[in-house]
């Protein structure tokens, strides 16, 4: 069985889709701001387009890259209800131990102990 390889075309496509989503959010925000009495310079909208497009592209690229790398490495996600084979040490304890059990009692404040003043 051949080991799966990283698919750069899928990662690039995911970055383009994410950039498109970011651009659509920037256009939506521009439409909101243009319909308010706020006075905003056109360069602000340009930087909004750049920022949201870049953030969307980075989100899409990172998501697709992590998905492919997890598949290549054989990583398994833990489920919300793990089966018996997925249990880790200590999960099948009936009750957690009481952290205060066996703790010695501290002296009262001002009881003559030089550590308390």
N, C-alpha and C positions, 0 to 999 in steps of 0.2 A: 504494500500500500504506500503510495507516494505521499510524502509530507506536504500539507497545503502550503502554498507560497503567499507572500504578501501581494495583494492586488492594488497597484498604484492607481489604476484607472478608477476603481471604485472609491478610493480615498479622494481623488480629485473631483469626482462627480459629487460626492458628499460635501466637499468644500464649496463647490459651486451652488448646490442647493441651499446650504447654510448661508452663503453670502446673499443669495436671492431672498431668503427669509429675512435676513438682517436689513437688506435694502427696502423691503416692503414695510418693515416696522419703521424705518426712518422716513419713508414717504407718508405713512400714516401719521406719525408725529408732526411732520411738516404741515400736513393738512389741518391738524388740530390747532397748531400754533398760528397758522395763517388766518384762521377763523376766530381769533381772539384779538383783543385790542393791543396785544403786546407788540413792541417794535423790535424785530430781530434782524440782524444783518444777514445778507445772503451767504457770507462766508461761514456763518454758523451752521447753516443748512448743509453746506458742502462738507464740513467736518463731521456733522451727524451722519451723512451718507457714508463717509469713509469709516467712521468708528463702528457703526452698526453692521456694515457689510463685512468689515474685517473680523468683528466679534462673531458674526454668524458663520463666516468661513472657518474660523478657528474652531468653533464649536462642532461643526460638521466634520472637519478633518480629524479632530481629536476623538470624536465618538466612533467614527469608522475605523480609525487606526487601532483604538483599544479593542474594538470588537474583533478585528482580524487577528491581532496579537494574542488575544485570549483564545481564539480558536486554534491558532498555530501551536500555542504552548499547552493546549489541552486543559485549560483552567475551567473548573466547574464552580458555578455560583452556589452558595448555600441557600437552601430553601427556608421559608418561614417556619415550616414544621419538619425538622430533619428526621430522616429515617434512622433506624438503629445503626446502620452502617456509617452514617454521617456524624454520629455523636462524638463529641470531643471529651477529653478527660474532665471529670467533675460535673458534667451536665446531668448525670443520672443520680446525683446525691439526693436523698429524700428531702433534706432540709439544709439550708446553709448554716454553717457554724456561727455561733454567737461571738462576735469579736470582743465583747467585754467579758466573756467567760475567762476566769483565771486572772483577771486584772486586779492588782492590789489597790486597796483604797488609799487615796491621797489624804494627807493631813489637812485639817481645816486651816484656813488663812489666819495668821496671827497666833498659831498654837505653840509658838516658841521655836519653831523650825527656822534656822537662820536663812534658809532659801526663800522664805516668804516674808516680805517686808512691805 
